[in-house]
């Protein structure tokens, strides 16, 4: 709630400002006297202009509009003299008149004659600390929730459907979303939207699902879709109130952090007071040269920069920040007394910039501040989904590591490296107790340091991910299983002896590990489950130890091949989907990925079953199955947000076979119920197109007449792709090979390729990048206008839970 002493605090700051006014006007007068009677020194003129600029920005802030008005007039006159060798007599007289007017305004303020027009914190209602969004189309239910929650002192906003919430989400930071399941757009539209929210932007806002269903199946499916709380209708408002209080109490340690950089200390004090009263953590800095040091220490969620400061302006500081991948997604709000700041050529960034003229409209500024923080969090989450790792020196992102692990385990039976691989789950012992002692911020710093140490360890080599809290999933590679055992034990001992860990915790920090030697008899889900159980056993038995999961002999290769052959005969295929996302518009294309699954839900990768397909019609029949089921999934999509989703179908057949498949494709499309702007893209490998250019010309033209989009993928630096595109005709997208998305791929040759492709298409928006290594690499592509990126996370572009009679 609002600070009851807000008015008193403002009056103290106002009085402090008034007391400093005589010194400010004296500095300005002294500078003018020197310019008139000693020499016309450009440095003195710059100093005088900046001193007046401060009054332009601060007068109205402290309820002295006459100071701002007169200072603005004088500042503009001084700016016009910057490029002149000396002022004319007429210009000097204008400055003298303006200086006298400013002096009178300051004398009036110092004499206490300026009428107050209100103070911050005097709102008719107290400022809320906890905002709740109710997404409910039933007016009666929405009204009841609004009345109950508002009566408890919370600020409540009601949205009729998820799409309305999405459009307005950046206007305010919400601490809880109450979401209904069914909407007119679809009986499960709430859950479909929740799945998109969790999958696309990684929102951390707690979400409570409201449903008439009470059975365990409904609860489990809602939680699997990403819900944090499940509420049954009619709602138990007492239970809801208790859960909100718990969330409210836990939210106090994660207030948004604002770093304000301005050389006007009076303004810094004013905005420190205002933002602190609104629930932000605020750090102020008047010396811009210490910005990087302060960011490292404070870790702000947003930075406010004065555009005009001595020796360095805000734009120059922003350029420095954008060169560091750690700071690329921190939004920057520029503030200045300069009227045409927005017309200044700014610095493009992943999260954009915002500009405000002093004196600030406090409410408009805070609304923009909240919106920028939300936008930056969403962008940062998307970068995490699209990148291999968040930082160059850190472990991999979870989605990338799990995807890589799945592909690795699919290749184990044919692996020629003969390396011994061990999956490890590592957990800090007594992590909740250590977090309670250190606090959230220091615990985040400690786990970050530990992650970097693990990533740089030669046994791990960056292979692994942070699971959250004090838990990590790692992949060790050694020459033999015995070597791995010895090295993993040495790693556990080493961690307990690291001085920086002991110094922070105050005693020796210990870890527990679960370890599982990998073999081709396992699938990735089994491996993850077994290593998790082993780690839990190690913790349960006292910690500071390693629990090795008992190795099971791998399935014999002939028996495995027979099993795969049986699954192929039964057509036991399933589809997963990997999104290709436009980072700017969120338009999404889902690339279909085919897998083979047995009755025990063991998943086999294409590298395991494609060699076993019949040589005559195997690939042809598989492609027909993929096309039929991918189109079926697209037709089943419900809700407004799904109307623009598209599907990419990767084909493994030759172009001649695809041409032979054309009547089947035509029939599938005509019999489908695909509506709206949804589209189907067929993806062809660049090397296969090169071999059959005449066939590709005819086939692409026919497919496009049917409404298909065409993608040429696996594009390399030496593929002569531009000439190929000219030969085959219209193509909708090209997709680069993953290797070009790494730091090693950032070469002059790649820049030339992107330039040539952009010139060919007339826009870089027809280029899809995959294999992005980190935020810095993504930023380089972004600066070249590329917006479509493919990450590693897998999902289904359908309704999150399928059951009838939902409510």
N, C-alpha and C positions, 0 to 999 in steps of 0.2 A: 504494500500500500504506500501512498505518498508519505514522505517524511513530514511529521507535524511541525518540525522546525525549519521547513523549507523557506518560509517567508523570512524568518530571522537570519538564516544563512545568506539569503540574497541581499538583505539589507546590509549585512556586514561586508559582503563583496562590493556592493555599490558604494558604501562609504570609503572603502579602501581605494576604489577607482577614483572617487572624487578627490581624495587626499593627494593622489598622484598627478592630477590634472595640471596644477601650477608648474610642476617640474617639466611636464611634457611641453606646455606652451612656451616655457622659457627656452627649452632646447631648440624649438622651432624658430623662435625669435632670434636667438643667438646665431643660428645658421644663416638666417636671412640677412642679419646685420653684416656678417662676414662676406656674404655674396655681394652686398651693396657697396660696402666701404673698404674691403680689403682686396679681394679678387673674385672673379667669376670662376670658381673651382667646380668642375663637374662632380667630384666626389662629395663635396659639401651639398650640392644640389640633390644628389642621389640620397644622401642621408636625410635631408629635409623632406624630400618626397616620401620616403619610407616612414618617417615619423608622423607625417600627416595621414598617410595611408592607414596606420594603426588606429587613429581616431575615427577615420571613415568607417572602419569595421567594428569598432567597439562602442561608439556613442549610443546608438539605438539599442544595443544589447542591454545596456544598463539604464534604459529609459530616458535618454537624452537625445531625442531625434534632431534637435537643432545643431548639436555638435557634429553628428553624421552629415547633415545637409551642408553645413558650411565647410567642413573638412573635405567633402567630396568635390565641392567647387574649387577649392584651393588646390587639391591634388591634381585635378584635370589641367589646371593652368600650369602647374609645375611640370607635368608630363610633357606638355606641348613645348616646353623650353629645353627638354633633354638633348635635342639634336642641334640646338643653336649655340653659337659661340658666346652670345650674351643677350640679355633681355633688352628690349627697346624701352624707352621712357613710358610709353603707354602700357606695356606689359608689366612693368614694375609697379605702376600705379594700381593696376588691377589686383596684383598680388597683395599690395599693402591693404587695399580695401577688404579683400577676402580674409587677410590675416586679422584685421581688426574685428570683422564679423565673427570669426572663430573665437577670438579672445573674449568677446562679449558673451558668447554662448557658454564658454568655460567659466567665466566669472558668475554667470547666472546659476550654473550648476553648482559651483563651489559655494555660492551663497544660499543654497537650499531652496531657490525659487522655482525650480523645475517641478512641474506637477507629475506625480507618479501615475502611471497608466496600468498598474498591475504588476505582479511579480510571478515568476515561475513557481509552480507548486500551489497556486491558488485556484485550481480548477474546482468546478462545482462538485465533482465527484473525485474520489481518490483514484490515483493511477493504479491499474491492476498489475500485479506481479505474476499472475497466472492466467493465461489466455486459453480458452477451450473452444474448439471448433465442433459444432454439431452438424453432421452431414445426414440429413433425414428429410424425406419428401412428405411424410405424414405431418400436416400442420399441427394436429392436436398433440402428437408425441413431441414434436419440436418445441411447441409452446410450453409444454410441461417441463421439459428439460431446461429451457431458457429461464423459466420462473424459478425453478428449484435452485439451479446453479448460481444464477444472479443473486438470489437471496442469500447465498452463502458467501458472497463477496467476490466471486470470480467474474471475469469478463467473458461473455459468451457471444459468439458469432454463429448464426445459423445459415447453412447452405442447403439449397434444395436438392442438389445432386453432386456427385464427385467432380464432374467437369467444371461446375461453378466454383467449387473450392480450388481446383487446380489453377483456374484463371486468376483468382484473387489471393493465392497462397502467399505471394511475396509481399503483400501489404502488411503483414503482421507475423510475428513469431508466435507459434502456438506450442503449448506444452502438453496438449492432449487432443486427440481427435476421437470423437464418438461417431462411429460409422455404421449405418444400417446396411443390411445385406441386399435387399431387393429395391429396385428402382424401375420406373416405366421403361427405361432403355433395355432392361434385361432382369430376369429374376435373381441373378447373381452378380449384377453389375458392380455392387460394392466390393465383392471379393475379387473380381477381375481388375478393378481399379487398384485395390490394395496390392495385388500381385505385381502390377506394373510399377506402382510406387516403390515397393521394396526392391524389385529387380532392376529398375532403371536408374533410380536416383539414390538408393540406399538410405532413405530417410530414417533418422533415428528418433523421430517424434513417436511417443507411445500411441498406439491405436487400439481402441476398444471396439470390438464388433458387437452389434446389437442384433439378436435374432430370436425368432419364435421357437426355433429348434432347441431342444434340451438334451438330446442324446449325445453320447460320447463321440460318435462318428463326426457329428457336426462340429463339436468342439475341437477335435483333433485336426480336421481339415481346415478350420479357420486359423488355428495356430500355425499350421504348415504354410498357409498362405501369407503369414507374416503378422498376424494379430498378436498383441501383447496381453489383452484381456478379452474374455468372452462373457457377455452379459445376455441373459435370457429375458425375453419380454413376457409379461410386464416387468419393467425394471425394478430391482430392489434398490431404491434410492439411498438407503442407509449404507448398503454395501458399496455403491458407487462413490458416496461421499468419503468413505474410509480409504478407498483406493486412490482417490484424487488427493487426499491429504498426504498419503504416503509419497505420491509422485511429487507433490508440492515441496515436501521436506527434502527429498533427494535432489530436487532441481536447484537448490540454493548454491550448490558447489560448482555449478556449470554455467554461471552467468556469462553472457557474451562479453568479450574483452575488446576494449576500444583504446587504441593508441593515438593520441592527438599531438601533432607536431606543429607548433606555432611559436613565434618569438614574442608574442604579446602575452605576458604572464597574467594580466588581468582577465583576458579572454579564456586562458587555460583554466584559471580558477573557477570562472563562471561555468564553463562546460563540464568541468570535473564534478561540480556540485549538481548540475542539472542531470547529467547522465547517471551518476551514482544514485540519485533519488529515483530514477526510472528503472533501476535494477541492473545496470551495467557495471562491470569492473573497468575502471578508467586509469590509464597511466598517461601522464603528460610530459612532453619533452620540448624544451625551448632551444636546445642546441642541436641543429640538424646533423652535425657531424657525428653524433653518437647514435644515429638512428639504427644502424645494423646491430650494434651492441644491445640496444634496448629491445629490438624485435626478438633477438635470440633469447633474451631473458624473459620477456613478458609473453611472447607467443600470442600476438593479438589476432582477433577474428576479423578486424577491420581497422584501417588506418585513415585518419583524417589529416590532410596535409594543407598547410597554408601555401598557396601558389606563389606568393611573393615573400621571400625571406632574404636577408642579407647574405651575399656570397653564394647562395644556392637556392633555386626555387623548387617547388613541389614536383614539377615535371621531371627535372633532372634526378631527383630522388627516386621517383617512380621508375625511371629507366634503369636505375641501378638495381632496384628490387626485382624487376621483371627478368633480369639476367640470372637470377638464382631460382632453381626449380622449387625450393622450399617455400618461396614467397609468391609464386606465380598466381595462386588462387586466393590471395588476400585482397579483398576489394579496397580500392582507394577512393576517398571522397575529397575532392579539391575544394577549398574554400578561399575566397579572395574578395576584396572590395572592388576589384576590377569588373566593370559591367559586362565586357565582352569576353569573359573567360571561356564560355562555351564555344566561341568561334575560334579559339586558339587551336592550332593543330595539335591534338593530344597524342597519347600513347595507347595504341590498341592492346587489349589484353584479353585473356580467356574469360574474365568475369566482367569486363567493361569498366567504365569510369563514371563518376557522377560529379556534377559541378554545382556549387552554391555561391551566391554573392552575399557578402557581408553587408549589413547585419543579417543574420540568419533568421528565417522563420522557424522557430524551434520545433513546432509540430511537424511541418513538412520535412525538416531535416531528419528528425528521429524516425519518421515513417520510412524515409529513403534508407536510412542506416539499417533498419530492420530488414528491409527488402534486399539490400545488398548482401547482408550476412546470409540470409536464406539462399539467395542465388549462388553465392560462393560455395556454400555447403553442397548444393546439388551438383555444381560443376566439378568440385573436388571428388565427389562420390563417383561421377561418371568417369573421371580420369582414372580413378582406382579400378573401375570395372574394365577399362580399355587398355590399361598398361600392364606390363609384366611385373613391375615393382614401383612402389611409390617414390623411393629414393635410390640413387645410384649405389649407395653404401648399405642398403637394407636388404631384407629378405624379399621374396616374391609376394605378390598379392595372392590371396587365397584361391581365387578362381583360376588364375594362371597355374598355380602349383598343382591344384587338384586335376586340372586338365592335362598338364604335363605328366603327372603321375599315372593317370589313366592310360595315356598313350604309351608310356614306358612299360607298364605292366602288360599291355597288349603285345609288346615286342619282345618280351623276355624269352619266349620259347625259340625265337630266331636271332637273339642277340649275339653278335660276334665279338663284342668287346671283352666278354668273360669277366666283367667287373662284379664284385660282390656288393649288393645294395641292401641297406638296412633302413627301414622306416622308423623314425623316433618321434615320440611325443614327450616333450619336456615341459615340466610345470614347476614353478617356484613354490617351495614348501611354505605353508602358512601364509599364502598370498593375501587373504582377507585381513589377517592381523597386521601384516606389514603395511598394507594400504591404509588401514585405520591409523597407524602410527605416523606414517609419512604424509598422508593427505593425497588427494587425487592427483594434483599437479606433479608432485615429486615422484609419485608412483609411475606416472606416464613417462617422465624423464628417465627413470631407472629402467623400465621395460624397453624404452627406445634405445638406450645404451646397450642393453643386453642383446637386443636384436642385431645391432650393428656388429657386436663382437661375434655373435654366432654366424652372421653372414660372411664375415671375413675369415672365419676359421677354415683351414685347408681341408678338413674332413668334410665340411658342409659346402663350401664354395658358393654360397648364396642360394642353395637349393632348399627351400622351405618357406614357411609363412608364419605370421603371428596370428594366433587364433583368438586373441583378445585376452585382457587381464595379464596374468603371468604365464600363459601357456603358448607353446610353439610346436609346430609340426616341421620335422626336418628329414632330409634324405642324405644319408651318409654313403659315400662310395669308396671302396677300398679294393685291394687286390685279392683278398681272401676273406671268408667269414671270420676266421680267427683274428685277422688283423683288425677287422671292424670292431670286434668285441673289445680288444685291447685299447683301440683309439677312442671308442665311446666311453669306456670307463675313465680314461685319462681326461676326456673332456669334462665329465662330471666332477672329477677332483679339481680340475683347473678352475672351474666356475666358483667353487667354494673358497678359493684362495685369491681371487681377484681383489686388489686393494680398494678399487673404487666402489665395488659392491659392498664390501665390509664397512667402508667409511659411511656410506649412505644409510645402510640398515642398522648400523651400530653393533653388529655381531656378524659372525660368519653366515652368509646366505647359502642355503642348500637347495638342491633341486631333486626332483624325482623324475625318472624316465621309464617309459615303456618302449621296448625295442622289438622289432619284428623283421627278421630276414625275409626278403621278398623272393618269391618264386612264381613260375608261370601257372601254378595251380590255384592262385588267388585272383579275385577281381578287386577293384579299387575299394568298393564298399566294405567287403570283408576285411581288407587290410586296415582300413581306417577304424573299423569297429574293434578289431583285435588289438591294435596298438593303443587305442583309448582304454580298453579294459586292462591292459598290462600296466599302463601309467596309473590308473585308479588303484590297482592292487599295490603298486609301490608306495603310493601315498597312504593307503589304508594301513600298511604294515610299518608305518613310522617315518617314511620319507628318507631322503638322502641315500637313495639306492636305485638300482636298475632292475626292472622286472623284464626278463626275456620271455616272449611268448614262445611256447613250444613249437618247434618247427614240425610241419607236417610234410611228408614226402610229396613232391610234386606229382601231378597226374601224368601218367605215361603219355608220350606224344601220340602214339597210334590211337589210344583210347580217346584223347582229346580231339583228334581229327575226325574220328567216327562220330563223336558227339556233335561237332560243328556240322558235319554232313547231314545228320538227322535234323538239326535245327533248320538248315537251309531247305531241306525237303518239305518241312512243315511251314516254311515261310514265316519263321518266328522273328520277324523284323519289328522294329519300333523306330519312331522318329523323335529326335530331340531338335531343338532350334537354337541357333546362335545369332543374337541380334547384330545387325549392322546399323549403327545409330548416327543420325545427323546431330552432332553435338550442339548445334545452334537451335534447331527447330524441334528436336526430339522425334522427327519422323523416323520410323523403324522398318527395316526389312529383316525378315527372319530367315536365315539360311538353314535349310533342312540338313540334318546329319543323321544318317541311317546307322542303326546298331542292331546286333543280334542278341536276343535275350532268351535265356532258358527258364524253366519253371521255378528255379530257385532264385530268379532275378539276377543271375550272374550275367554281366554285360560283356559282349565280345566286340572289339573294335574292328573297323574295316580291314586293317592290316592283318587281322587274324582270320577273317572269313573270305575276303575277296579272292585270295589265291585258290580257294576251294570251290569257287563257282565253276559250273560247267563251261567248257571253252566255247561251245557253240552258241548258246543263248543265255548264258548266265548273267552277263552284264545288261543285256537287253531286257530280260525279264525283271531284274532288280530295278532298273530305271523306270519301267512301267509302274511297278509297285510304288516307288517313291513319288512319282508324279501324281498318281491317283490319290494317295493318302495325304500328300502335302496340300493339294487342292481341297480335299475334304476338310482338313484342319482349318484352312483359310475361310471356307464357307461357313463353318460353325461359329466363327467369332461373333460376339455380341457386344452391344454397347457402342456409344458414340465414338469413344477414343479408338476403337478398333477399326473404324471405317476407312482409315488411311493406311493400315498395315499391309505389307506386301510379303510375299514368300519368295525366297531364292532356292531354286532346285539345282543341285550339282549333279551333272550327268557323267557317268563313267563309260558310256558306250561311245563308239566312234561316231563321227558326224554322219557317215552313211547310214548307220543303224538308227540314228535319231531321225534322219529324213524318212526312213522306212516306217518309223513310229508315228509319223505325222497324222494319219487318219485317227489313230488312237488318241493322240493329244487333242485333236479337234473335238472328238466326241466327249472327252472328259470335261473340256471347258464348256461346251454347250449344255451338258447335263448338270453342271454345277450350279450352285446358287450364290456365286460370288457377286457381291453388289458393292456399290459405293466406289471409292477411289482405289480399292484394293487391286493389286496387280501381281502377276506372276512373272518372275525373272528366271530365265534359264542361263546357267553359268557354264561356260566352255573353257577348257584349258588352252592357254595361248599356244603351247607346242603342238597340240592336236589340230588347232585351227590352221597353223602354218602349213601343216602337211596336206590339208584338204581345202585350199582357198576357194576353188570353183564351187565345191559343195557348200562351203560356208556362205558364199555370196547368195546362192539360191535359197538355202535353208533359212538364213537370218531374215531375208526379205519376206518369206512366207510366214514365219513365226510372228514377225511384227505386224503383218496384216491381220493375224488372229488376235492381236492385242498383247502378245508377250513382250517383255523387255529382254534385252540381251546384255550379258556381262562376259567380258573376256578376263580371265583371272590368271594368276601365276605369271604376272608380267615382271620381267627382269630388265636390268640395264642394257643388256645386249640382245634384247628380243626384237629390236627394230619395230616396236609396237605402232609408231605413228604411220609408217608405210603400210603395215598390216591393216590398220583401221581404214586407210584410204582404199585398200584393195577389197575389203569385205563389205564396205558400206556402213550404214548407221549402226552404232553400238551405244547403249545407254550408259554403261559404266565400264571402267577397267579397274581391276583390283591388283595391287602390287603384292609381290611375294613377301612373306613375313620378314625375311632377312633385311629388307629395306626399311623396316620400322625400328631397327636397332640403332644404337649410337654409332656402331661401325658402319652402318649403311648411310650415314649422313655425309655424303661426298658431293663434290662439284658435279660429278656425272649424274647423280640423282637430281640435283637442282635443275640441271639442263633437261633431264627427262620430264620433270614436272612442268617446266616452262613449255616444252614442246607439246605435251598433252593438253595443257590449258589453252594453248593457241589453237590446237586442232578442234577442241570442243567449244571454244569461245568462253570457257569458264572452268575453274579448277574443281567445281562441285561434282564433276562426273568421275572423280578419282576416289577410290576406296583404299584406305590404308589399314593394314593389319600388322600384328606383331610389334605394336608400339612398346618400347622398352620402359620409358618413364615420362614424367611430365615435361622435361626439357625437350625431348624428342617430339612429343605431341605438339608443343608450342611452336617448334620450327615448321611443322606441317601447317599449323593453324595460321601462322604469319603468311604462308603462301596461298591462303584462301581455301584450303581443304577442310571440309566439314564432316565427311563420312568416315567413320572409324569402326573397325570390327574388333571386339574384345574377346575374352576367353570364357565369360560366364555363359552357362547354358540354361535355357528355360523353355517353356511351352507357350506359344502365343494363343492361349485359349483361356477358358474360364478356370479360375483357381480351384474351385471345388464343384464336383458334379453330383448333385443329389436333388431329388424332386421335393416339392412342397416346401421350398425355402421361404423364410420370412424374416 
